[in-house]
Amino acid sequence: MSPPPPPDPDVAPSALRPRRLRIAQPRSLQSRQLWAASLGLIAFLALAGLALDRAFLNTAQSGMRERLHSYALAYAGSDFARDGSVIPPWESPDARFKRPGSGLYAQIVLANGHWESDSAQGPKLPEGPMLPPGTQTFEGPLPLTQINGQAGEVYRYGYGLALSENGDAANELPYTVYILEDSTALGQQVATFRTALWRYLGGAGVVLLLLQMWVLRWSLRPLRDVIGELKRVQAGSAAGMSEAHPRELEPLTDSINAFIHSERENLERQRNTLADLAHSLKTPLAVLRSRLDSDTGEAELRSEVDTQLRRMNDLVSYQLARAARSGHQLFAAPIAIEPQAEQIVVGLEKVYAAKGVLCEFEIAAEARFHGETGDLQELLGNLLENAFKWAKSRVLLTVAEGQRLTDRRPGLLITVEDDGPGIAEDRIAYVLQRGVRGDERVQGHGIGMSIVQDIIKSYRGQLHVTRSHELGGAKFEVSLPPGL
């Protein structure tokens, strides 16, 4: 046998991997549930049918035994002649005992012979042994030859008895009464019962299967509604998923809405970033155009071009950094807040060492920030830097858990207070505007609070600015709602 050819180097490695043979499986949840329910229903009906069939057969055999026992008691009172022959009852318990080959037979077995009813004339019945007195047996079906020569079956009941005179055990006459009945009648009853049983069970199975199909369609209807809403969202005819869904699907629809909202916010942020960048570049470009159109000397032109290029480079770097900081992961791991706050405060204390500002922490041990580390650093960094900038000697950072909802991560409350001059209530909205500084004499760009507000907005939070009752300066309170 020749060795296999080497693999073609031009073929991708994934194409050379053996494909795992998948057994055909229904791709529909409804088909899976229907198949499982159908197989379970068939198995249940089959077991129930077998159990009912066995119970009916046992009941029919038990009824036959009781009936044959009553016939045996009737023949147990037979008389015996002096020669030991049997004198049967004058009236037989059933007329069939008088008709040959009727299917109901009586036998009395003695130690020295036996007696048979008139119905036993013709058929060849199985012979039974002598039974000890008081012994009862029920056997069958046993083979026999019918009066027409065909093979048949009978059930046989035996009852061992003893006849004694004056209670003398030495003169007892033992005998056994056998009653035999053809199995045809019992077989017909069982066949009729089985036909009705499986007909009704089959009908019940069809009804239950149809009911199961309806139940499956009804129970899976919310999933089909979700799929329909997703298609409408994809087609642009719906803004998001509705809230009319079962509790089990609410986490799914809420997550989908969160993804949709996050995606639209990211798109809006990208558009805003591009618009901000374009707007920022308009002024340097206009300056360069005016310089080119004027009679500016080469040295002066070079200097202006260098200045404007550095300015545009700074603008581009700043906008790209802002864009990189925008947005957050929806399902980020919880972050401990105290280590991040300590790292930021250590740096700020070095920058503002001349002021000797002391920062105090009141951070709850269970408080966690569910988001990106960069967002937490930007949020705390800008709030604490603003507090250090305006504080006289003290800054207080307080962090606690916010609102709690069942099966959702808790919210977060972050408060930064200082003992500075504070912000007048009528100037709060003005100071929080983009590019506005609380005091033009203080160095800065007026974008720190804008970054803070963008981060808070991306987390669906709120920012409240009031006066600190404890320190007397400004109080910035950030409230982040419970997450998914």
Summary of the structure (lengths in Angstrom):
residues: 484
radius of gyration: 49.9
end to end distance: 63.2
largest distance: 162.3
contacts: 1300
relative contact order: 0.06
helix: 49%
strand: 18%
